[in-house]
């Protein structure tokens, strides 16, 4: 008679870690996803009632995005007003030369 084959390990640890990762992703991403979907739904509801409002909202959103982008670029290029301290070293006496132990 031959020895019985060893039992395969149970994949519960791997499945549990995978389930925990899926749950963490759902909790983390649920708010932003629902906000985007709610914004799309609200915009669709407004567009269904009155189409020109959708155009106004789209133009306002585009102008807001351009303004934010322009502000970030302008803020990145600004310097502080006033004199710049360059941290120049002062002139002093020359350092003393010491003989290294390997030099003869």
Secondary structure as UniProt FT lines:
FT   HELIX           12..49
FT   HELIX           51..77
FT   TURN            101..102
//
